Amino acid sequence: MMKSLRYIVLFFAILIYLGGCSSDVLRSYYNAGLIADDYRYGDLYRLSNLSQFKARQSACPPGVPASSPRQPYHLYLLGDSFTEPGRISAADFTASHYQYIHWDKPQNIQLDTTKTNILILETVERHFREHFGRGVDELRVMADTTRQTNVKAASVSWTQRIQDLETVFATRESVNERLENLLFSSDFFLWFKEIKAQLNYQWFERVNPKVTITPGGQHLLYGIDTDTSTISSSFTPLEQTELNQLVDSVNHVAARYRKLGFDQVYLSIIPNKTSILAYYLGEYNRLIDRVQRHPHLEVPIIDVYTPFRASSSSVYELSDSHWNCQGRSIWLREVGKKLNSSPL
């Protein structure tokens, strides 16, 4: 009996250990229903545990009717968490082939030259300077010899796998965060976290440093969007010299992908929640507007900054840094306008 109990304890200890070491393993636990998804009430609530910003995330309807005929174009989207699977999918477009590629996760693809190949470079505002301040190599186009559009993940050497594993163990903060999510993400433990967070906020005006609350407590924001010590902030100065370099980088990236076989390349910068709802908290650097209006920008844009600013209803989730269904719908509408106005 005691021997069986030891094996059971060891088994669960291994599960916890693996979940703490790998976000992919932890995600598989969510998908299997073994633990509660700690993002179910939004990423900002997850950080703050403030009950007034607690709202369960809901699924949005597809961008196009299921009966819509597929069109003879292939759409590739290099994007971040705003357009990752679960938020954006093939059901949102009429493309006969759709592929999502995440920043920092390279993939190899083959283009079918008998189709119109379209690439959208999507990035949230806070990461624009980071992405285009370096080389962009996440999407690797291979020679099209078979007219196949299958996508293969870039091969990873064993040396790189070992280095990645060492990085996992070295990132103690990430491991601790995953372990906390694994063990204490149930509603039972959230109740205690909410009490603690509410006391700190009401008595001491203190919140998790990774979030910011606007004066009056109306909006909950991502902390790095307001922290001017990083280039991610909406209020970190953007000098004209750097702006010119970033625009040159966008032009270079788009030109390279057109040379590799893409017929059309678009740029879409998603505004920080702060830039729309709390731009008054500092001197907004107007990154999106300045990039989109730059006289040397040679890449067509999918502009959601303008309609987001003009929207009479909220375009962001209450408890999350990402857009809500209204904001998502606006982005899909603007994408559709560009695709419908271009020859396919």
N, C-alpha and C positions, 0 to 999 in steps of 0.2 A: 504493500500500500504506500509506504513512505517512498519507495523507489519510483513508483508511478507518479507520485506527487512531485518529486524532484524533476522528473522529465517534463511534466506539465509546466512547472515554473520555469524551467530552462527554455522550453519552447516559446512561452510568452515573452521571456526576457530577450530571446533572439529576435522576435517580431518587433519589440520595442526598439531594440538596438538598430535594426535595419531601417525602421521608420525614422529614427533620429538621424541616421547617416545620409539618407537619400530622400529628396523631395519627390522623386518618381515613385519610390516604394510607398511613401506616405500617401501619394495621390491614388495609388492602386488600392490602398486600404479604404479611402473614401469611396471609390468606385464600387468596391465590393460590399459596401455598407457596414464594414467592421467598425468604423468610427464616424463621428459626425464631421461634416465638412466645415472647417472653421471659417470659411469665407461665405457661409450661407447667409449671413446678415450684413455682408459688405466688408471690404478691406479696411475701411476707416473705423467702423465699429469694432472690428477685430483688434485694432490697435488701441482704441480708446476705451472700449467697454462702457460707453455712456449710453444709458437706456433710451434717452431722447433721440438718439441717432440710430436706433435699432430697427431695421426693416429687412425682411426676408427678400432676397433677390429673386425676381420672377423672370421667366423666359419670355422672349419677345417673338412676335409672329414672323414668319419668313418674309424676306424682302420682296419676293415675287410669288405669284400664285403657283401652286404645284403643277397646274395644267399648262403653264407657259411653255411654249416650244423652246428647245435649246437652240442657241445661235452658233454659227460657225466661227467662234473665237475662243481662244484659250486664255484664261485669266490667271495671272500669278500675282500674289500679294505678299510682299516683304513687309511684315508688320510686327507690332508688339501686342501687349495684353488687350488693347481695345479691339483687335480684330482676330484674336486667337480663337481656335475652335471652342464652341460653347457660346461665343458672342456673335461670330460671323461664320457662315458656312456656305457650301455650294448652293444651298436652297435660297440664298439671298441674291443670286445672279442667274442670268439666262445663259451663261457660258456653257459650252459643251464639255469643257474641262476646267477645273478650278484647283489651284494648289496654293496652300499657305506655307510661308517660310518665316520662321521667327528670327528676329535679330539675334546674333551671336550663336545661332545653331545652323551651321552651313548645310546645304543640301545640293546634290547634283541633279540636274534635270536635262531632258532632251526636248528640244522644241520641234513641233511638227510644222514644217515650213509650208504645208498646204493650207494651214489655218492662219488667221490673224492672231498674233501673240501679243498680249497686253500685260504690262507690268505696272503695278501701283506700289510706290514707295511710301508706306504709311508709318509715321512716327508721332508719338505724343510730343507735345512741345518741350517738355522737360528733358527729353533725350535727344532732341534735334542736334544740339551742338556737339554732343558726344558722338552720335552716329556719323555725322558728316565732317567731324573734325579728324577723322581717321579714314583709312581705306574701307570700302564696303565690299565684302567678298562672301556674303552669306549665300548668295544665289550663284551657283557655278554651272554654267551652260556647257554641256558636252556636245560633241558633234552628232548631228542627226543623220544617222545612216539607215534607220529602220522605220522612220515615221511613227515611232512609238512615243507616247507621252507619259510613260511610267516614270515615277520619281523614285530615286534611290537615295537613301541617306548617305552622306559622306562617310567613307570608311575611317575608322579611328584605330590607330595603332595601339598595341598593348602598352607601349611606353606612355602614350598619352592617357590611356585608361588609368595607369598607375599614378600618374601625376594628378589626374582628376580626383582619384581616391585620396591622395595625400592632401589635396586642397579641401576635401570634405572634412577630414579630421582636423585640419588646421583652422577651419572656420568655426570656432567654438560657439560664437553667438548664433550662427545659423542652426547648429546642432541643438543647442539649448532651446531655441525657438520651436524647432520641429518636435522636440520631446514634449514641450509644454502643450503644443497643439494636439499631439497624440494622446496625452494623458488627461488634459483638462479642458477639452473643447465641448463637452456635453453641456446641455442647458442647465444641469444641476450646478456645475462649477461656474458657469457664466453668471448665475445669480449672485454668487459671492463676489465675483470680479466686478459686477455692476455696482454693488454696494460700496466696495472700496473706491472705485473710480468716481462715484457720485460724491462721496465724502471728501475726497481730495479736491474735486472741482468746486464744490459749494463752500467748503470751509477754508481751503487754502488757495483756490483758483489755480490749481495745478492739474495738468493733463499729461498724457504720454507725450514726450518730446517729439515723437514722430508724427504728431498731428497738430493742427492749429484750429482754434475756434474763433470765428469772427466776433467782433464786439456785438453784444446782444445775444450771442449764442445761436444765431440763425443757421450758420453753415459750418460744417466740419470739413477741413481741408487736409491735404497731404502736406506734412511738415516741410519736405524739401522744396515744395513749390513756393514757400515763403522765406526759406533760409538763404539769405544772400551770401553765405559762405561757400555755396556750391554754384556751379553753372546751371543747375537744374531749375533754379528759382526764376519766377516770372519777374523778379525785381533785381536780379543781378545785372549790372550794366553790360550792354552789348555794344562794343565800339565798332565804328564803321569799318575799320580794317578787318576785324574778325568776321563781320557780316559779309564783306566782299569775298573773303576766303571760303566761307561756308557756301555761298551761292556758286562760286567757281567749282567747289567740290560736288555739289548737286548736279551741275551741268556736266562735269566729267563723268560721274557715275552713270547718268542717263545716256550720255553719248557712248560709253563703253557697252552698255547693255543693248543699245540699238545696233551697234556694230556686231554684237554676238547673235543678233537675230530677232530681237523684239521690234515689232512694228510701231508700238506706241509705249511711252513711259510717262507716268503721271506722278506728281508729288502731292501728298496730302498730309498736312500737319494738324493733328488734333489738339485743340487748346487745353492747357491745364485747367482744371476746375477753378483754380484761383483766378486765372486770367479772365474768366467770364463772370464769376459770382463775387469776387473780392479783389478786383484790380485796384481798388482804392486803398488797399492796405500799404501800399508803397508806390514808388515810381516805376510803373510798368515799363519794361524794356521794349514792348511792342514787337517781339521777335517775329511772330507770324506775319503780321501786317507788313513789316519791313522786308521780309524775305519775299512775300508774294508780290510786292510792288517794286521789287528791285529791278532797275532798268536792264541789268545784264542777265537776269534769269531766263534761261532758254527752255525750261521744262514747263509744260502746261500743269496747272494746279487744280486740285479738287478742293475748293474753298468751303470749309464749314465754320471758320471763324466768324465770317460775316453773318450767316444765318443764325448761328448760336447767339451772337450778341443781340440780334433782332428778335429772337424768339420771346413770345409773351409768356410761355410756360417753361418750367425747368427742363434742362436737357441733361442733367446729371442726377445720379442716385443720391438720396439723402445720406445714406450710410456708406457710400462707396466713392472712390475717386474717378470711376468710369461713368460713361454716359448711361442714361436710362433709355427706354424704348423710343422716346421722342427724339433724343439726340442721335441714337443709332439710325432711326428712320430718316432723319435729315441727311446724315452721311451717305446712306444708301441711295437716297434721292439724287444727291449731287453726283455720286458715282454714275448712276444711271443716265443722268443728263450728258456726262462726258462720253460715255460709251455709245449712247444713241446718236450723238452728233458726229461721231467719227465713223469712217467707212470700215466695215467689218468684212 
